[in-house]
Amino acid sequence: MSTIALKDIWKKFKETQALEGLDFETKEGELFCLLGPSGAGKTTTLRVIAGVETPDKGEVFLDGNPITSLMPRDRDVALAFESYSLYPQMTVFENLKFPLEAPIRKKEYSKEAIKKRVEEIAELLNISELLNRLPKELSGGQRQRVGLGRVLVRKPKAYLLDEPISHLDAKLRHRMRAELKTIQTHLGITTIYSTPDQLEALTMADTIAVINHGKVEQIGTPDELYNHPMNTFVAHFVGEPTMNVLATTADSGSLVVDCDANFQLPIPKNVPSSIYDEEKKGKVLIGIRPKDIRIVPENAKGIHTRGRVKEVDTLGQTSIVMVEIGRLELRLKVATDEAPERNKLINMVLDTTLLHFFDASTKSRLN
């Protein structure tokens, strides 16, 4: 098992700053996820670790040893490209065995050992029946599984997986998430996995680094990122549906929500004292998950606000309700059989014990 560390990595492509002082370190044998939107720098990060790209500044370490100056073939890491990168003239079997026949590993495997290893990986990825086909005879999802298999067939110090299941259909992607985690745990090989899908990251990763514009926004376990987002970017990006973030002002014992409506919340006991700093003037952003807002009857006690239902998206047992309150749109997550109809006026109570507080200017979490 190995560790990978990046120290102050910078990379620029013409006028685009792809990575800006990127820092993180994996633990031995863990599945470490790079989570971020398109263009965040996830693929560039993996390519820098693999040696396909050279950083403008900074160092890459493998097991504490600098590898920034090493050629890709000398790094003993395996990179799976999102674009498959299969040899079109080779069958699936030949594509899978190709990494094992590289000069640096040729003496490690006999022909029998190569055949056995290829068949093991093909069975794991459910592509055994495709071994004699050419890439042009495969669907996009099948090609992606072959590309992934060509990485897994090796036993390097680390796997680098760039959105390895993004082209699979929803049902197969769900299954592959569980299978990939099982394979990675079984092999015990440190894996860095990039994805824009926060559900993928939350269900698979031991540790997640949320990156945006080439910078790390937060590193932590799935629970830490979900329950204690360190800024509004992480709060919005982690969790489905996304967290509601509201601009408020602390005034006379209440948090007045800026939405041109009579929307106030009692100031909870866990409110950070820093919001009363003269510089902040009581301005604070509050975050609340859609699941922490309840729809209540008109005669219920402690109603915090009322709003009109704009949209209802049914997702099986649960539904996402979009409510308009003045200029504000609030998302709620409710059981489908309790979902209100569109245009209905509803009453809501927010669980103020579960509020998150962020600085109104820096967007950073207030402790």
N, C-alpha and C positions, 0 to 999 in steps of 0.2 A: 504494500500500500504506500501511496505517495502523497505529498502535498504540493500544491501549486500556489505561488504568491506573485502578485503584480505590485510593483512599487513605483508610484508616480509616473504612470505610462501616459505619454502624449503621442498623438498621431494626427497628422493633417493631410488631407487630400486637396490640393490646389487651395481653394478658398474655404473649404469645409473642415472645421475642427472636429474630427471624429471622436477622439478620446482626449480628455482634459484632466490630467492628474489622477488617473484611475488607480485605486488601491483596493486590494482585497487578498485574503488568504484562505485556502480551503483546509479542511481537516482531512486526515487520512481516511480513505475509503468512503467518503461521503458523496452524496449527490448534491452538488452545488449548482443552483439555478441562477442564470442571468435573466432577469425579468425586466422588460421595458418595451415601449412602443417601437414601431418601425422607425429606423433611423437613429435609435438611441446609442448604437455603437456595439451591439452584442456580437455581430458577426466579425467586426474588426477586432474585437477583443480575442475571440477564438483564433483568428488567423495570426494575431501577434504571438499568442502562446504556442501555436503550431510552427511558427517560423515562416509562414507564408507572407506575412507583412513584417517589416522592420519598424519598430517604434522610433519616433524622432527623439524621444527622451525616455529614460526610465529603464528598469530592469525586470526581467522575468526569471523566477526561480523555480526549480524543480527539486524537491527534497532539500531545500536550503542552498542548492548550488545554482549559480547564475548560468542561464542557457541562452541569453539574448543573442550571443554571437555564434551559436551553433547552427548548423544547417538543419532543415526540417528532418532529414533522415536520421540525424544523430540525437534527436530529442526523445525518442521512444514514447511519443504520444500519438493517438489516432484520431483524426478529424473526419467527421461525417458532414459533408456539404448538403445544404438544403436542396441544391440543384442536381442531386443524385451522382453526377460525375461517373457514369458507367461507361465501360468500353463497348461501343456499339457492335463490334465484330466478334465479341466474346459471348458465350452463353452465360446464363446466371451462375452455373457451377464454376466456370472459368473466371468470372468476375470475383466470386467469393474466395476462390483459392489464390488469386493473384497476390494479395499482400503477404501470404505465407511463403511465396516463392521468390520474394525479393532477395537480392544477394546477401543482405545483412542477416536474414533469417533462414536462408535456404538449408543450412546445415542442422537447424533445429527440428525440422519436420521430415519424416519419411513420406512417401506417396500415400501409404496406408493411413498415417496420422493426419495428413491433409484432408483426405477423403472423409475420414471420421469427423474431423472438426467442422468441415463444411456442412455435412449432413446434420450435425448437432444444431448448428446455428440456423439452418434452413427450417428445421423442425420447430425451433423456438419461435421463429418469425412467421411460421405457417406459409412457407414458400417452397416446401419440398417438391410439390408437383410442377414447379416452374424451373427446375434446375437445368433442363435441356433447351429452354427457350432463349431467344435473343431479346435484348432490351426493347427493341421496336415492337415486339409482340406483347408487351406488358402495359398495364394501365399505369397512370401516374402514381397511385398508391402502392402498386406492386413494385415499381421502380424504386420508390422511396424505401421500402422494406429491404430491397436488395442492397441499396446504398448503405443502409444502416447495418445490414449483415456483414458487409465488407469491412466495416470498422470493428464490429463485435467479434469477428472471427479471430482477430488478433488478441493477444494478452499483453498490452503495453502497460506503462506505468500510469497512464491516464487516458480516458476517453474525452473527446471534445465533440459534443453533439449539437449541431446548429439546426434548430427547429426540425428535429428528425421525423416527426409524425404529422407535420402541418398539412400534408396533401392527402391524408387518409380521410375516409368518410367518418362521420360522427361516431357511429357504433364501433368501428374498428379502432378509432383513436382512443375511445374510452377504454377498450380492452388492452390496447398497446401501452397505455399509461401504466396500468397495473403490471403488465408483463415486463416492461422495461425496468420498473423499480425492482421487481423480483430478480431479474437477470443481474442488475447492477449490485444488489445486495448479496446475491449468491457468489458473484465473481469477486466482490470486495475491491473493485478497482475504482479509484477516485474518478468521478465523472463531473464535468462542467457541461451544463445543459442550458441552451438558450431558447427562450420562447417569449412571444408577446401575450400569451394566454395565461392570465393570473390563476385560473382554475387548475391548469396543468402544473403550475409552479406550487400552488398550495397543497395539491394532493400528492406530489411526487418528491419534492425537495426536502432535504434535511436542513439546508440553509439557503436563503434567497438573498441575492443582491439586486435591489431595484436600481436600474440605471436609466438616466435621461440626459440627452445631449452630451454623452461621453463622460458623465460624472456619476458617482455612486450617491444615490439619495438616502438609502438605508440598507443595512445588512442585518439579518436576523432570522430566526425560525419563522415558519408560517404563522404560528400563533402570535409571535411578537409583532410582526408586520400588520396583522389583522387587528389586534387589540390595542397596539400602541404605535400607530403610524407617526413618524417623526416630522412630517410636514404634510401640507395639503395635497401635494402631488401623490405621495404614497397613499394617503387617505382615499383619494379618488380612484387610484389605479388598482388597489388591492381590495377585493371584495366585490361580490355581484349580488344585487345591483350596487352601483357605486354609492359611497357615503354622501349624505346631504351635508354641505358646508354652508353655513349661514353667517352673514355679517350682522353683528349685534353691538349694542352699546349698553354698558352697565349703568343703570340709572334708578335711584331710589329703591334699591332692593330687588330690581328686576333686570332681566336681559331683554332689551327691546330689539326685536328683529327688524332689520331694514328692508321693508317690503311694501311700504305704503298701505299697510293694513294694521289693524289693532292686534298685533301678535307679540305677546310678552311671555317670558318664562321666569319663574322664580329663580333667584340665584342659588344654585345648589351649594352644599357644604364643601364640595371638592373643587370649587372654582379657584384657579391660581390667584394668589394675592397680587401678582405682578400686573394684573389688568387695571389695578387702581393707581399704578405709577402715573405721575403727572404727564410723562411723555406719551403714554398710550391713551390717556383721556377716556378710559373705560372702553375703548374700541377692542373688540375681540372677535375672532371667528370661532364658531362652535360647529362641531361635526356630530352627526348622529346617524347611525345605521338605519336603513329602511325598516328592518325587523323590530326596531326599538320604538316604533310609533304605532299607537293603537287607535282604531276607529271606535268611538263610543257613542251611546245614545245621546239625544239632545238634552235629556234631563240629568245626565251624569255629572258628578261633582268633579271639580278641578279641570275642566276643559281648558286647554291652552290656546286653541285656535280653531277656526273653521275655514273650509275651502271647497272649491268646486272640482269635481273629478273631470280631468281632461282626457285621460287615456287609461285603459285597462289592458295589460298584456298578460294573457293566461299562459302559464308555463307548467301545465299539468296540475299537481296538487297545490301549487302556490301561484299567486298572481302579483304582478308589479302594478301598483296604482300611482298614476301621476296626478297630483293635486295642485291647482292654482290658488295661491293666496296673494292677492295683489300682484306685484311684479315677480313674486317668488314661485318657483315650481318645486314641489316637495315629493320625493319618492317614498312609497310605503310598500312593504312586503307583507302580504296577508294570505290566509288560506283561500283557495279559489272559491269554496262554497260560502265565504264571507265577503267576497269582493263586491263593492258597490257598483251601480250602473254609471255609465258616462253621464256627465252634466248634473249628477246628484250633489247636493250640498252636504258635506259630512263634517263631523266634529272629531277632533283628534287630541290625544294626550301623548306627550313625549316623555320618555323615561329619562329624567334629568340626571339620574345617578350614573347614566352611561354616556354622558356628553364628553366629547373630546374638545380641547381648547388649543387654538393656534393664534400666534401673533398676527395681527391684522396687516402689518407691513412686511414682515419677513416670511410669513406663511409657515413658520417653524412651530413645532409643538411647545406649548407652555407647560412646565412641570409644576 
